[in-house]
């Protein structure tokens, strides 16, 4: 009997330790989106380094995963991952997911070919043009509502730049530093200097973790991130990480 009791206590102890370890691990998924999130970048990119630092301040480890964006949204919705690491806020998403505090700001701009003279101040100015957008991406609400504009959907940001090069579209919507990264790494040398962003930006979007409402212990994980994020803001670590990646508005 004594032996059975000891074995039972031991098994309970192992179970508790396993549960505690599991609760201290967060699984984040997102689409490859350099320089913010990519398996081939140091620390998996700027967003991943910020997320890791915020969670580390609360004693959590983060596992990062990579999927197509539409798949990310569905897997997080089902609770198969805790959150999607690089999300913009929309009212529709807020009905289905939890949001973290925002951890970064991203300028959303139009890119044009340098041989064009396209300028804009309001959406009416864009009526003559074909505008490339990315499937599943959240664009500024005013732009989404402007149904009088001609918008052409592409499956990924690199394809949009190729369409712009081939004059299949006149402008494309892109996060500014993602656009620069694509130009420097995904296009041949004779093509990468043929594009430029134009002002004003469409928006300065905030980045969030888009959290599941079904994943285990999710409220603890949300609170841990928010608390850790405030900690690295206060001690200057967040500013230092952003500076390391050279990303500015």
Secondary structure as GFF3:
##gff-version 3
##sequence-region A 1 249
A	DSSP	alpha_helix	2	23	.	.	.	ID=ss1
A	DSSP	beta_strand	25	30	.	.	.	ID=ss2
A	DSSP	three_ten_helix	42	44	.	.	.	ID=ss3
A	DSSP	alpha_helix	46	56	.	.	.	ID=ss4
A	DSSP	beta_strand	61	66	.	.	.	ID=ss5
A	DSSP	alpha_helix	69	78	.	.	.	ID=ss6
A	DSSP	beta_strand	83	87	.	.	.	ID=ss7
A	DSSP	alpha_helix	91	94	.	.	.	ID=ss8
A	DSSP	beta_strand	98	99	.	.	.	ID=ss9
A	DSSP	beta_strand	104	113	.	.	.	ID=ss10
A	DSSP	three_ten_helix	123	126	.	.	.	ID=ss11
A	DSSP	beta_strand	130	134	.	.	.	ID=ss12
A	DSSP	alpha_helix	141	145	.	.	.	ID=ss13
A	DSSP	beta_strand	150	154	.	.	.	ID=ss14
A	DSSP	alpha_helix	157	165	.	.	.	ID=ss15
A	DSSP	beta_strand	171	175	.	.	.	ID=ss16
A	DSSP	alpha_helix	176	185	.	.	.	ID=ss17
A	DSSP	alpha_helix	189	192	.	.	.	ID=ss18
A	DSSP	beta_strand	195	211	.	.	.	ID=ss19
A	DSSP	alpha_helix	218	234	.	.	.	ID=ss20
A	DSSP	alpha_helix	237	245	.	.	.	ID=ss21
###
